[in-house]
Amino acid sequence: MQKTLVLLAVLSTSFFTIQAQKSEKEILKNLEQKSEDYGNIAQNIWEFAEMGYQEEQSSGLLQRTLQDAGFTIKKGVAGIPTAFIAEYGSGSPVIAIMGEFDALPGLSQKATAEKESAGKSAGHACGHHLFGTASTAAAISTKEWLEANKSKGTIRFYGTPAEEGGSGKVYMVREGLFNDVDIALHWHPGDENEANAGAALANKSAKFRFHGISAHAAGSPEKGRSALDGVEAMDMMVNLMREHIPQEARIHYVITDGGKAPNVVPDFAEVYYYARHNKRDVVIDIFDRMVKAAEGAALGTGTTMDYEMIGGTHELLPNLTLQKLMHENLSEVGGIEYTAEEKVFADKIAMSLGMDKADLDTAKNVQPYKTEARAYGSTDVGDVSFTVPTVGFGTATWVPGTPAHSWQAVAAGGTSIGRKGMMVAAKTLTKTAIDLFKDKKLIEMAKAEFLEQRGADFKYIPLLGDRAPALDYRN
């Protein structure tokens, strides 16, 4: 009798395991069946093309989609009208999936293989319309799995605006909105499928504003003090600094206001600066030197200067425990296959980038797993990664070889190529979230690695200080 009961217990356990596995398979099948619906959502956001902190339609559409799926919505969190949190379930673990939806200024483009403006002020050159939609789809699919298996836990979607320079997630971290999260997941559009241990540069950005005295540039120039001279003097000194900063550092700037007419000595001018490095302490030092250069420029040109912090993000803290899991799931999902029509489009895009033809194998395959990666860009995910164990990956939503922030990225993101890559991301996120809900040991291992890498005595200090969200930074 005892042996019979043991056998029944084993069979019962096996049965429910099979049922759970079957349920996951059904969830992913259901997700695939909704690909057209999610594709339409992404296309709408692509057409909205709203810049940072202006994403009212994009944020609203994702909120409605999640609310209709049974999520509870908290709107306007962290003092940001377009930021929100959608939640389903109760108790732990709490798994967060982050989604972005802001576009970039000056990159309007139609979904064509030739450079052709869509007549808008912005475009999705970083694929955030796909980012936000795939993450939404994954959150909903994970919620369906929790329901089907009556599993304990909470799935959250974090709607995070203004990643492109606005540091939206930093304000959410600063408000403590990630404090009870166990694991945070994210992804990013790109030109290949990879789940390597990512890296990102810490970043500080500010707008430096110079104030002078206007005068007739020819009739009474001696009475004027050019604010533009202040900007140009600062630019010259910062450019001289480049020889005396670490080789891996990056400094970028654009003059956003240089005056209105050549025959008027400008009494106002503005320059917008970024400083980046893979260590935030180095960024802080470079930025402080930039401020000194601005002060010296004002002194030397007889102008005054003030500056406004716009953004500031930490470098990315990798988590290899989670990264290996993500790589396994991305490899199981696999890449994308191009149709004949998509191949023609891809080859045209490739030729516009100086290539003979598109390398479609890159879109089809998943890159080998690597534990080291060189950092190029910055992301406010970095601040999240110093608060909670965080993992991300990328999928081929653009034609292989396409750089981010290009018209080619906007174009591909508005086609079926982008939407196929988006669904790869949605499935990979779903599988990873389900794995974490099923295996609490993975969470424990990830947390142990997180504390070891970050340090148990770490104190989070946002690089942008205590300023309120820069809601008008795109103006």
C-alpha positions as CSV (number, residue, x, y, z in Angstrom):
1,M,0.0,0.0,0.0
2,Q,2.8,2.4,0.9
3,K,4.6,1.7,-2.4
4,T,1.3,2.3,-4.2
5,L,0.9,5.7,-2.5
6,V,4.4,6.7,-3.3
7,L,3.9,5.7,-6.9
8,L,0.7,7.7,-7.1
9,A,2.4,10.7,-5.6
10,V,5.2,10.4,-8.2
11,L,2.7,10.0,-11.0
12,S,0.7,13.0,-9.7
13,T,3.7,15.2,-9.6
14,S,4.7,14.2,-13.1
15,F,1.2,14.8,-14.3
16,F,1.1,18.4,-13.0
17,T,4.6,19.0,-14.3
18,I,3.5,17.9,-17.7
19,Q,0.4,20.1,-17.4
20,A,2.5,23.1,-16.5
21,Q,4.8,22.5,-19.4
22,K,1.9,22.1,-21.7
23,S,0.3,25.3,-20.3
24,E,3.5,27.2,-21.1
25,K,3.5,25.9,-24.6
26,E,-0.1,26.9,-25.0
27,I,0.6,30.3,-23.7
28,L,3.4,30.8,-26.3
29,K,1.1,29.5,-29.0
30,N,-1.6,32.0,-27.9
31,L,1.0,34.7,-28.0
32,E,1.9,33.9,-31.5
33,Q,-1.7,33.9,-32.5
34,K,-2.0,37.5,-31.2
35,S,1.1,38.7,-33.2
36,E,-1.1,40.6,-35.6
37,D,-2.8,42.5,-32.8
38,Y,0.5,43.3,-31.2
39,G,1.9,44.3,-34.5
40,N,-1.0,46.8,-34.9
41,I,-0.2,48.3,-31.5
42,A,3.5,48.7,-32.4
43,Q,2.6,50.2,-35.8
44,N,0.3,52.8,-34.1
45,I,3.1,53.8,-31.7
46,W,5.6,53.9,-34.7
47,E,3.2,56.4,-36.3
48,F,2.7,58.4,-33.1
49,A,6.5,59.0,-33.0
50,E,6.3,60.9,-29.7
51,M,9.4,62.2,-28.1
52,G,10.5,61.8,-24.4
53,Y,7.8,62.8,-21.8
54,Q,5.5,63.7,-24.7
55,E,4.3,60.1,-25.2
56,E,0.7,60.6,-24.3
57,Q,-0.8,58.5,-27.0
58,S,1.8,55.7,-26.9
59,S,1.6,55.4,-23.1
60,G,-2.2,55.5,-23.2
61,L,-2.4,52.8,-25.8
62,L,-0.2,50.4,-23.7
63,Q,-2.1,51.2,-20.6
64,R,-5.5,50.4,-22.2
65,T,-4.1,47.2,-23.6
66,L,-2.8,46.0,-20.2
67,Q,-6.0,47.2,-18.4
68,D,-8.1,45.3,-20.8
69,A,-6.0,42.2,-20.1
70,G,-6.8,42.4,-16.3
71,F,-3.9,44.5,-15.0
72,T,-4.3,47.3,-12.4
73,I,-2.8,50.5,-13.6
74,K,-1.0,53.2,-11.6
75,K,-0.7,56.3,-13.8
76,G,1.6,59.3,-13.6
77,V,4.1,57.7,-11.2
78,A,7.3,59.5,-10.1
79,G,5.8,62.8,-11.1
80,I,5.9,61.8,-14.8
81,P,2.5,62.0,-16.6
82,T,3.4,59.3,-19.2
83,A,5.1,56.9,-16.7
84,F,2.9,54.0,-15.3
85,I,3.0,50.7,-13.6
86,A,0.6,47.8,-14.5
87,E,0.3,44.9,-12.0
88,Y,-1.3,41.6,-11.8
89,G,-1.2,39.0,-9.0
90,S,-0.1,39.1,-5.4
91,G,2.8,38.2,-3.2
92,S,6.3,37.2,-4.2
93,P,8.2,36.8,-6.3
94,V,7.7,40.1,-8.1
95,I,9.0,40.0,-11.7
96,A,9.2,43.3,-13.5
97,I,9.2,43.7,-17.3
98,M,10.2,47.2,-18.5
99,G,8.9,48.9,-21.7
100,E,9.9,52.0,-23.5
101,F,8.1,54.0,-26.1
102,D,9.8,57.3,-26.9
103,A,11.0,58.4,-30.3
104,L,14.0,60.4,-31.4
105,P,13.9,64.0,-32.8
106,G,14.7,64.7,-36.4
107,L,14.5,61.2,-37.7
108,S,11.1,61.0,-39.4
109,Q,11.1,58.3,-42.1
110,K,8.6,56.3,-44.0
111,A,8.7,52.5,-44.0
112,T,10.6,52.4,-47.3
113,A,14.1,51.3,-48.4
114,E,14.8,54.9,-49.6
115,K,15.4,57.8,-47.4
116,E,12.0,59.6,-47.3
117,S,10.7,61.7,-44.5
118,A,7.2,61.0,-43.1
119,G,6.8,64.7,-42.4
120,K,7.0,64.4,-38.7
121,S,9.3,65.9,-36.1
122,A,10.5,62.5,-34.8
123,G,11.0,58.9,-35.6
124,H,11.5,55.5,-33.9
125,A,15.2,55.2,-34.7
126,C,15.8,53.1,-31.6
127,G,12.8,50.8,-32.0
128,H,11.1,51.7,-28.7
129,H,7.6,51.2,-30.3
130,L,8.7,47.5,-30.6
131,F,10.3,47.6,-27.1
132,G,7.2,48.7,-25.3
133,T,4.8,46.5,-27.3
134,A,6.9,43.3,-26.9
135,S,7.2,43.9,-23.2
136,T,3.5,44.5,-22.9
137,A,2.8,41.2,-24.8
138,A,5.1,39.3,-22.5
139,A,3.6,40.8,-19.4
140,I,0.1,39.7,-20.6
141,S,1.3,36.2,-21.6
142,T,3.0,35.7,-18.2
143,K,-0.2,36.8,-16.5
144,E,-2.1,34.2,-18.5
145,W,0.4,31.6,-17.3
146,L,0.0,32.6,-13.6
147,E,-3.8,32.3,-14.0
148,A,-3.6,28.9,-15.8
149,N,-1.3,27.4,-13.1
150,K,-2.8,29.3,-10.1
151,S,0.7,30.3,-9.3
152,K,1.6,32.7,-6.6
153,G,3.5,35.9,-7.5
154,T,3.2,39.3,-9.1
155,I,3.9,40.3,-12.7
156,R,4.5,44.0,-13.3
157,F,4.9,46.1,-16.4
158,Y,6.9,49.3,-15.9
159,G,6.0,51.9,-18.6
160,T,9.2,54.0,-18.7
161,P,9.2,57.2,-20.7
162,A,12.1,59.3,-22.1
163,E,14.9,56.8,-22.1
164,E,16.5,58.8,-24.9
165,G,18.3,61.4,-22.8
166,G,15.4,62.0,-20.3
167,S,16.4,59.3,-17.8
168,G,12.8,58.4,-17.0
169,K,13.7,55.2,-15.1
170,V,16.1,57.1,-12.8
171,Y,13.2,59.1,-11.3
172,M,11.2,55.8,-10.9
173,V,14.2,54.2,-9.1
174,R,14.7,57.4,-7.0
175,E,11.0,57.1,-5.9
176,G,11.6,53.6,-4.7
177,L,9.3,52.0,-7.3
178,F,11.6,49.1,-7.9
179,N,12.4,48.4,-4.2
180,D,10.2,45.3,-3.8
181,V,11.0,43.8,-7.2
182,D,12.9,40.5,-7.2
183,I,14.0,40.5,-10.9
184,A,13.7,43.0,-13.7
185,L,13.7,42.1,-17.4
186,H,14.2,44.2,-20.4
187,W,15.3,43.9,-24.1
188,H,16.2,46.2,-27.0
189,P,15.7,46.2,-30.7
190,G,18.8,45.8,-32.8
191,D,20.3,44.1,-35.9
192,E,21.1,40.7,-34.3
193,N,19.8,38.2,-31.8
194,E,22.0,38.2,-28.7
195,A,21.7,37.7,-25.0
196,N,25.3,38.4,-23.9
197,A,26.3,40.1,-20.7
198,G,25.6,43.6,-21.8
199,A,27.4,46.8,-20.9
200,A,26.4,50.4,-21.0
201,L,28.2,53.7,-20.3
202,A,27.4,55.9,-17.3
203,N,26.2,59.3,-18.5
204,K,25.7,62.9,-17.3
205,S,24.0,65.5,-19.5
206,A,23.2,69.2,-19.1
207,K,22.2,72.3,-21.0
208,F,24.7,75.2,-20.4
209,R,23.1,78.6,-20.9
210,F,25.1,81.7,-21.5
211,H,23.7,85.3,-21.1
212,G,25.2,88.3,-22.7
213,I,24.3,91.8,-23.9
214,S,22.7,92.4,-27.3
215,A,23.9,95.1,-29.6
216,H,24.2,95.9,-33.3
217,A,26.9,93.7,-34.5
218,A,28.3,96.4,-36.9
219,G,27.1,99.7,-35.5
220,S,28.0,99.2,-31.8
221,P,29.7,95.9,-31.3
222,E,31.7,97.2,-28.4
223,K,28.5,97.5,-26.4
224,G,27.7,93.8,-26.9
225,R,28.8,90.7,-25.0
226,S,28.1,87.6,-27.1
227,A,26.5,84.7,-25.4
228,L,27.5,82.6,-28.5
229,D,31.1,83.5,-27.8
230,G,30.6,82.0,-24.4
231,V,29.3,78.8,-25.9
232,E,32.1,78.6,-28.5
233,A,34.8,79.3,-25.8
234,M,33.4,76.5,-23.7
235,D,33.3,74.2,-26.7
236,M,36.9,74.9,-27.5
237,M,38.1,74.2,-23.9
238,V,36.1,71.0,-23.7
239,N,37.5,69.9,-27.0
240,L,41.0,70.5,-25.7
241,M,40.0,68.3,-22.7
242,R,39.5,65.3,-24.9
243,E,43.3,64.7,-24.9
244,H,43.3,64.5,-21.2
245,I,40.5,62.2,-20.3
246,P,40.4,58.3,-20.4
247,Q,40.4,56.8,-23.8
248,E,37.1,55.1,-23.3
249,A,35.3,58.4,-22.4
250,R,32.9,60.1,-24.8
251,I,31.9,63.8,-24.9
252,H,29.1,65.0,-27.3
253,Y,27.5,68.4,-27.7
254,V,25.1,70.3,-29.9
255,I,24.5,74.0,-30.0
256,T,20.7,74.3,-29.4
257,D,20.5,78.1,-29.6
258,G,23.2,80.3,-31.1
259,G,21.2,83.5,-31.7
260,K,18.7,84.6,-34.2
261,A,20.5,86.9,-36.7
262,P,24.1,87.5,-37.6
263,N,23.8,91.3,-37.3
264,V,22.6,91.1,-33.6
265,V,25.1,90.2,-30.9
266,P,23.2,87.3,-29.2
267,D,22.3,87.9,-25.6
268,F,21.4,84.2,-25.1
269,A,23.0,80.9,-26.3
270,E,22.7,77.3,-25.2
271,V,24.7,74.2,-25.7
272,Y,23.6,70.7,-24.7
273,Y,26.4,68.3,-23.5
274,Y,26.8,64.6,-22.7
275,A,29.7,63.0,-20.8
276,R,30.1,59.2,-20.8
277,H,32.4,56.5,-19.5
278,N,31.9,53.0,-18.2
279,K,32.5,54.1,-14.6
280,R,30.2,56.7,-13.1
281,D,33.0,58.2,-10.9
282,V,34.9,59.1,-14.1
283,V,31.8,60.7,-15.6
284,I,31.3,62.8,-12.5
285,D,35.0,64.0,-12.8
286,I,34.7,64.9,-16.5
287,F,31.4,66.6,-16.0
288,D,32.8,68.8,-13.1
289,R,35.7,69.8,-15.4
290,M,33.1,70.7,-18.1
291,V,31.4,73.0,-15.6
292,K,34.7,74.7,-14.8
293,A,35.3,75.2,-18.6
294,A,31.9,76.8,-18.8
295,E,32.6,79.1,-15.9
296,G,35.9,80.1,-17.5
297,A,34.3,80.7,-20.8
298,A,31.8,83.0,-19.2
299,L,34.5,84.9,-17.4
300,G,36.6,85.3,-20.5
301,T,33.7,86.5,-22.7
302,G,32.1,88.9,-20.2
303,T,28.9,86.8,-20.0
304,T,27.2,84.8,-17.3
305,M,26.4,81.1,-17.3
306,D,24.0,78.7,-15.6
307,Y,23.3,75.1,-16.4
308,E,20.5,72.6,-16.0
309,M,21.0,68.9,-15.3
310,I,19.0,67.0,-17.9
311,G,20.0,63.4,-17.4
312,G,22.2,61.1,-15.5
313,T,22.5,57.3,-15.6
314,H,24.6,54.6,-14.0
315,E,26.6,52.0,-16.0
316,L,24.9,48.6,-16.4
317,L,25.6,45.9,-13.8
318,P,25.4,42.5,-15.5
319,N,24.1,39.4,-13.9
320,L,25.5,36.2,-15.4
321,T,23.0,33.9,-13.6
322,L,20.1,35.6,-15.4
323,Q,22.1,36.2,-18.6
324,K,22.7,32.5,-19.1
325,L,19.0,31.8,-18.6
326,M,18.0,34.5,-21.1
327,H,20.4,33.2,-23.7
328,E,19.0,29.7,-23.3
329,N,15.5,31.0,-23.8
330,L,16.4,33.2,-26.8
331,S,18.2,30.2,-28.4
332,E,15.1,28.1,-28.0
333,V,12.9,30.8,-29.6
334,G,15.3,31.4,-32.4
335,G,15.6,34.2,-34.9
336,I,13.5,35.2,-37.9
337,E,13.1,34.1,-41.5
338,Y,12.6,36.7,-44.2
339,T,10.0,36.4,-46.9
340,A,11.0,37.0,-50.5
341,E,9.6,40.6,-50.3
342,E,11.5,41.2,-47.0
343,K,14.7,40.0,-48.6
344,V,14.3,42.6,-51.4
345,F,13.7,45.3,-48.8
346,A,16.7,44.1,-46.8
347,D,19.1,44.1,-49.7
348,K,18.1,47.7,-50.6
349,I,18.7,48.8,-47.0
350,A,22.0,47.0,-47.0
351,M,23.1,48.8,-50.2
352,S,22.2,52.1,-48.7
353,L,24.6,51.3,-45.9
354,G,27.5,50.4,-48.3
355,M,27.0,46.6,-48.3
356,D,26.4,44.4,-51.3
357,K,23.5,42.5,-49.7
358,A,22.0,41.8,-46.3
359,D,23.5,39.0,-44.2
360,L,20.2,37.2,-43.4
361,D,21.9,34.5,-41.4
362,T,22.5,37.1,-38.7
363,A,18.7,37.6,-38.4
364,K,18.0,33.9,-38.5
365,N,20.6,32.8,-35.9
366,V,21.3,33.6,-32.2
367,Q,24.8,34.9,-31.5
368,P,27.1,32.7,-29.3
369,Y,27.0,33.5,-25.6
370,K,29.7,35.9,-24.4
371,T,30.4,37.1,-20.9
372,E,32.2,40.3,-21.9
373,A,30.9,43.2,-24.0
374,R,32.2,46.6,-24.9
375,A,30.0,49.5,-23.9
376,Y,29.0,52.1,-26.5
377,G,25.7,53.7,-25.5
378,S,24.0,54.6,-22.3
379,T,20.6,53.5,-20.8
380,D,18.6,54.4,-17.7
381,V,18.3,50.6,-17.2
382,G,21.7,51.0,-15.5
383,D,20.1,52.6,-12.5
384,V,17.6,49.8,-12.2
385,S,20.4,47.2,-12.5
386,F,22.0,48.7,-9.3
387,T,18.7,48.4,-7.5
388,V,17.5,44.9,-8.5
389,P,19.0,42.0,-10.4
390,T,18.4,42.9,-14.1
391,V,18.8,41.1,-17.4
392,G,18.3,42.0,-21.0
393,F,18.9,40.9,-24.6
394,G,18.4,42.1,-28.2
395,T,16.7,40.8,-31.3
396,A,17.0,41.4,-35.0
397,T,14.3,44.0,-35.6
398,W,16.4,45.8,-38.2
399,V,18.3,44.6,-41.3
400,P,21.6,43.2,-40.1
401,G,24.3,45.9,-40.2
402,T,21.9,48.7,-39.5
403,P,23.1,51.2,-36.9
404,A,20.8,52.6,-34.2
405,H,19.5,56.1,-34.6
406,S,19.5,55.9,-38.4
407,W,16.7,56.4,-40.9
408,Q,17.3,52.7,-41.9
409,A,16.3,51.7,-38.4
410,V,13.1,53.7,-38.5
411,A,12.2,52.2,-41.9
412,A,12.7,48.6,-40.9
413,G,10.9,49.2,-37.6
414,G,7.8,50.1,-39.5
415,T,7.8,46.9,-41.5
416,S,7.0,43.2,-40.9
417,I,10.8,42.7,-40.3
418,G,10.6,44.8,-37.1
419,R,7.4,43.1,-35.9
420,K,8.9,39.6,-36.4
421,G,11.9,40.6,-34.2
422,M,9.4,42.0,-31.7
423,M,7.6,38.7,-31.3
424,V,10.9,36.9,-30.8
425,A,11.5,39.3,-27.9
426,A,8.0,38.8,-26.5
427,K,8.4,35.0,-26.4
428,T,11.8,35.2,-24.9
429,L,10.6,37.5,-22.1
430,T,7.6,35.3,-21.4
431,K,9.7,32.1,-21.2
432,T,12.2,33.8,-18.9
433,A,9.5,35.2,-16.6
434,I,7.8,31.8,-16.4
435,D,11.1,30.1,-15.5
436,L,11.6,32.6,-12.7
437,F,8.2,32.0,-11.3
438,K,8.7,28.2,-11.5
439,D,12.2,28.1,-10.0
440,K,12.8,30.3,-7.0
441,K,16.3,29.1,-6.7
442,L,17.2,31.0,-9.8
443,I,16.0,34.2,-8.1
444,E,18.1,33.4,-5.0
445,M,21.2,32.7,-7.1
446,A,20.7,35.9,-9.1
447,K,20.3,38.0,-5.9
448,A,23.4,36.4,-4.4
449,E,25.4,37.4,-7.5
450,F,23.9,40.8,-7.5
451,L,24.9,41.6,-3.9
452,E,28.4,40.3,-4.5
453,Q,28.9,42.4,-7.7
454,R,27.3,45.5,-6.4
455,G,28.4,45.3,-2.8
456,A,26.1,44.9,0.2
457,D,27.0,48.4,1.5
458,F,26.2,50.2,-1.8
459,K,24.2,53.4,-1.5
460,Y,22.3,54.6,-4.6
461,I,22.9,58.2,-5.5
462,P,21.3,59.4,-8.7
463,L,23.7,61.2,-11.0
464,L,21.0,63.8,-11.9
465,G,20.6,64.8,-8.2
466,D,17.3,65.8,-6.8
467,R,15.9,67.7,-9.7
468,A,12.3,67.2,-10.8
469,P,11.8,65.3,-14.0
470,A,12.9,67.4,-17.0
471,L,9.5,67.1,-18.7
472,D,10.4,69.8,-21.2
473,Y,13.9,68.7,-22.1
474,R,12.9,68.1,-25.8
475,N,11.6,71.7,-26.1
